[in-house]
């Protein structure tokens, strides 16, 4: 899978902002509210927004793993009775 280049304006968005814009694009594409050229542009932007959101989620996951130690030991503990 090719890595998507994320434009600076998208990279500056927070996760929630990017998701909101992505949802709007999806609704417009699903509703057939855009012409072909605009649909292609929306699809390209949507792909970049999706990649940005995935990146933000991966960053959050890494932080949680560092905090909880899951990344080192998988956080497994023996079951207690």
C-alpha positions as CSV (number, residue, x, y, z in Angstrom):
1,X,0.0,0.0,0.0
2,X,1.3,3.4,-1.0
3,X,1.9,5.9,1.8
4,X,-0.3,8.9,1.5
5,X,1.3,12.4,1.7
6,X,-0.7,14.5,4.2
7,X,-1.0,18.2,3.2
8,X,0.0,20.7,5.9
9,X,-3.6,22.0,6.3
10,X,-4.8,18.5,7.2
11,X,-1.7,17.7,9.4
12,X,-2.6,20.8,11.5
13,X,-6.1,19.4,12.2
14,X,-6.9,17.6,15.4
15,X,-8.4,14.1,15.3
16,X,-12.0,15.2,15.9
17,X,-11.7,18.0,13.3
18,X,-10.3,15.7,10.7
19,X,-13.0,13.1,11.4
20,X,-15.8,15.7,11.1
21,X,-14.5,16.8,7.7
22,X,-14.1,13.2,6.5
23,X,-17.7,12.5,7.5
24,X,-18.9,15.5,5.5
25,X,-16.9,14.4,2.4
26,X,-18.3,10.8,2.7
27,X,-21.9,12.1,2.9
28,X,-21.4,14.3,-0.1
29,X,-19.9,11.5,-2.1
30,X,-22.6,9.0,-1.0
31,X,-25.3,11.6,-1.8
32,X,-24.1,12.2,-5.3
33,X,-24.0,15.9,-4.6
34,X,-20.7,16.5,-6.5
35,X,-19.5,16.4,-10.1
36,X,-16.9,13.9,-11.2
37,X,-13.9,16.2,-11.0
38,X,-15.0,17.4,-7.5
39,X,-15.6,13.9,-6.4
40,X,-12.0,12.9,-7.3
41,X,-10.7,15.9,-5.3
42,X,-12.9,14.9,-2.4
43,X,-11.7,11.3,-2.6
44,X,-8.1,12.4,-2.6
45,X,-8.7,14.7,0.4
46,X,-10.7,12.0,2.2
47,X,-7.8,9.6,1.7
48,X,-5.4,12.1,3.3
49,X,-7.8,12.8,6.1
50,X,-8.2,9.0,6.8
51,X,-4.4,8.6,6.8
52,X,-4.1,11.5,9.3
53,X,-6.7,10.1,11.6
54,X,-5.0,6.7,11.5
55,X,-1.7,8.4,12.3
56,X,-3.3,10.2,15.3
57,X,-4.8,7.0,16.6
58,X,-1.5,5.2,16.3
59,X,0.2,8.0,18.2
60,X,-2.4,7.7,21.0
61,X,-2.1,3.9,21.1
62,X,1.7,4.3,21.5
63,X,1.3,6.7,24.3
64,X,-1.1,4.5,26.1
65,X,1.2,1.5,25.7
66,X,4.1,3.5,27.1
67,X,2.0,4.6,30.1
68,X,0.6,1.1,30.8
69,X,3.7,-0.8,29.9
70,X,1.8,-2.9,27.4
71,X,4.3,-2.3,24.7
72,X,7.0,-4.0,26.8
73,X,5.3,-6.9,28.5
74,X,1.8,-7.0,27.0
75,X,0.5,-6.2,30.5
76,X,-0.3,-9.8,31.2
77,X,-0.9,-10.8,34.9
78,X,-1.8,-14.1,36.4
79,X,-5.5,-14.6,37.0
80,X,-6.5,-14.4,40.6
81,X,-9.1,-16.6,42.2
